[in-house]
Amino acid sequence: MRRAEDLDNEFSGLEQQLALQLERYTPDSLFVQDLKQRLVSSQVFRRRQEIGAVVVASLGLLFVAALAFSLGQLFHRTKKSK
C-alpha cells in the first residue's frame, strides 16, 4: 500500500512540474479563433448536429406515441368499466 502512495505522490509532483512549465505556453487568440471556425464548419461537426436533431425528433415522437397509447388505454378502461 505504501508503494502505491509513493507512486501517487511522484505522479502528483510530476503533474505540478509540467503544469508550471506549460503555464506560459498558451495559444494566441488568432489560433484559437481559426481552430474554432474550422471545427464549426467541419463536416463531422455538421453531421453530429444532424444526428442530434434526428435523435431529439425521434425521442419526441416516441414520447408522443407513448403518451397517446397511455391515454388510449386509460379511456378504454373507463369505457369498459361503465
C-alpha positions in Angstrom: 0.0 0.0 0.0 2.9 2.3 0.8 4.3 1.8 -2.7 1.1 2.9 -4.3 1.0 6.1 -2.2 4.6 6.9 -3.1 3.8 6.4 -6.8 0.8 8.6 -6.5 3.0 11.3 -4.8 5.5 11.1 -7.6 2.8 11.5 -10.2 1.4 14.5 -8.4 4.8 16.1 -8.3 5.4 15.4 -12.0 2.0 16.8 -12.8 2.7 20.0 -10.9 6.1 20.4 -12.6 4.5 20.0 -16.0 1.8 22.5 -15.1 4.4 25.1 -14.1 6.4 24.6 -17.2 3.5 24.7 -19.6 1.8 27.6 -17.8 3.5 30.2 -20.0 2.7 28.4 -23.3 -0.8 29.4 -24.3 -2.2 29.6 -27.8 -2.8 33.1 -29.2 -6.3 34.2 -29.8 -6.0 34.1 -33.6 -5.1 30.4 -33.5 -8.0 29.7 -31.2 -10.5 31.6 -33.4 -9.2 29.9 -36.5 -9.4 26.5 -34.9 -12.9 27.2 -33.6 -14.1 28.3 -37.1 -12.6 25.2 -38.8 -14.2 22.9 -36.2 -17.6 24.5 -36.5 -17.5 24.4 -40.3 -16.2 20.8 -40.4 -18.3 18.0 -41.9 -18.0 16.0 -38.7 -19.5 18.8 -36.6 -22.4 19.2 -39.1 -23.0 15.5 -39.2 -23.1 15.4 -35.4 -25.6 18.2 -35.3 -27.8 16.4 -37.9 -27.7 13.2 -35.9 -28.5 15.1 -32.7 -31.5 16.6 -34.4 -32.8 13.2 -35.6 -32.3 11.7 -32.1 -34.2 14.5 -30.5 -37.1 14.3 -33.0 -37.2 10.5 -32.6 -37.4 10.8 -28.8 -40.1 13.4 -29.2 -42.2 11.1 -31.4 -41.6 8.2 -29.1 -42.8 10.3 -26.1 -45.9 11.4 -28.0 -46.7 7.9 -29.1 -46.3 6.6 -25.6 -48.5 9.3 -24.2 -51.2 8.6 -26.9 -51.1 4.9 -26.1 -51.3 5.5 -22.4 -54.3 7.9 -22.8 -55.9 5.4 -25.2 -55.6 2.6 -22.6 -57.0 4.9 -19.9 -60.0 5.8 -21.9 -60.5 2.2 -23.0 -60.6 1.1 -19.3 -63.0 3.8 -18.3 -65.4 2.9 -21.2 -65.1 -0.8 -20.3 -65.9 -0.2 -16.6 -69.1 1.7 -17.4 
